[in-house]
């Protein structure tokens, strides 16, 4: 497993684990980041990511993206 920040733009990956406090995991789940779902990295700038989850594009900072393990 590795953090989402290691994925390259254009790559589609599957989430295996989400770390952090319960509030953080709940917030990410509400955005669509759940275990076994696919995420596509659209772009990466200075460690911050724009990803596509289901039908939505979401911007994540490096800290939040590091909590999502692929």
C-alpha positions, 0 to 999 in steps of 0.5 A: 500500500502507498498513499494517494500522493504517489499516484501519477496524473491520469492513473486510476487507482483503488482505495484500500484503506483510509487512515486518520481520526473518525471525523476525517474518515467520515468527511472523506466518506461523505465526499465519496472516498470509500474503501474499494472505490476507484479514484482517478488522479486528474492533476498534481501541483506541489503535492496537492491533487485534483481527483475524480471520484464517481462523477465529481472532481475534488481538490485534496491537499497533500495532508488529506491525500496522504491519509488515503492508501491505495 
